[in-house]
Every structure is written in structure tokens, then in C-alpha cells.
Amino acid sequence: LPAWDILNMSNERFVQRITEMAGSIGSHENVYVSLDIDVCDPAYAPGTGTPETGGLSPFHVLHVIRALKGKRIVGADVV
């Protein structure tokens, strides 16, 4: 989902959409999570190398991570 689309959704619709997307991952599939900190608004991640106004808030990032609960996560990174 593009950040602009996410920011124009209601919080309820965002949570629903992320839950739907995570639900399409089979329980037998390995998942590697890579979070690029540049997706966050610089108000929340001021040390990012390429700040982009209008990025995601911690609310959005946490909901993406929480939607992966119960998935077979084999690794993760934050870059």
C-alpha cells in the first residue's frame, strides 16, 4: 500500500486492509519482515537519511507489525 493511500484511509479501514493482506499469508509460509525507517514521517524518525514529510506514524507501523501475529516470522530487520 502506498503511504499516501494509507494516510487517506480511516484508521479502521487501514487496520482492516492490513489484516486482509496478512491473512493471505499461509501459516506454512516463511515470512521475513524488513522495515525501512524511511517510510516513517520524520517527526517520528528524525534521524532517517532521506526524510519524507507525510510518512507513516507509529500507529500505522505498529498495526502492520501486529497484523503479522501468529505468522511464521523467520527473521526481521530495520533499515
C-alpha positions in Angstrom: 0.0 0.0 0.0 1.4 3.4 -0.9 1.8 5.7 2.1 -0.5 8.3 0.5 -3.3 5.8 0.3 -2.8 4.7 3.9 -2.9 8.3 5.1 -6.1 8.9 3.3 -7.9 5.9 4.8 -9.7 5.9 8.1 -7.8 4.1 10.9 -10.5 1.4 10.8 -10.1 0.8 7.1 -6.3 0.7 7.4 -6.4 -1.9 10.1 -9.0 -3.9 8.1 -6.8 -3.7 4.9 -3.6 -4.7 6.7 -5.4 -7.6 8.4 -6.7 -8.8 5.0 -3.2 -8.6 3.4 -1.6 -10.5 6.3 -4.4 -13.1 6.2 -3.4 -14.0 2.7 -0.1 -15.3 4.0 -0.4 -19.1 4.6 0.5 -20.5 8.0 3.1 -22.7 6.4 4.9 -19.8 4.6 8.1 -18.3 6.0 7.9 -14.5 6.5 10.9 -12.1 6.5 10.0 -8.6 7.8 12.0 -5.7 6.5 11.1 -2.3 7.8 12.6 0.7 6.0 12.6 3.5 8.5 12.2 6.0 5.6 8.5 5.1 5.5 8.0 6.9 8.8 7.3 10.6 8.9 10.5 12.5 10.1 8.5 13.8 13.1 8.7 10.2 14.4 12.0 9.2 12.9 14.2 12.3 12.8 17.4 10.5 12.1 16.4 9.0 8.8 18.8 9.6 5.9 16.0 10.5 3.5 13.2 12.3 5.4 9.9 12.4 3.6 7.1 14.6 5.0 3.8 12.8 5.1 5.2 9.4 6.1 3.6 6.9 8.4 3.1 7.3 12.1 4.0 4.8 14.8 0.3 3.9 14.9 0.5 2.6 11.3 3.8 0.8 11.7 2.6 -1.0 14.9 -0.6 -2.1 13.2 1.4 -3.6 10.3 3.6 -5.5 12.8 0.6 -6.6 14.9 -1.2 -7.9 11.8 1.7 -10.4 11.5 1.0 -12.0 14.9 0.8 -15.8 14.5 2.7 -15.8 11.2 5.8 -17.8 10.7 8.4 -15.0 11.0 11.8 -16.3 10.4 13.7 -13.0 10.5 13.4 -9.2 10.5 15.4 -6.1 10.1 15.0 -2.3 10.4 17.0 -0.4 7.8 
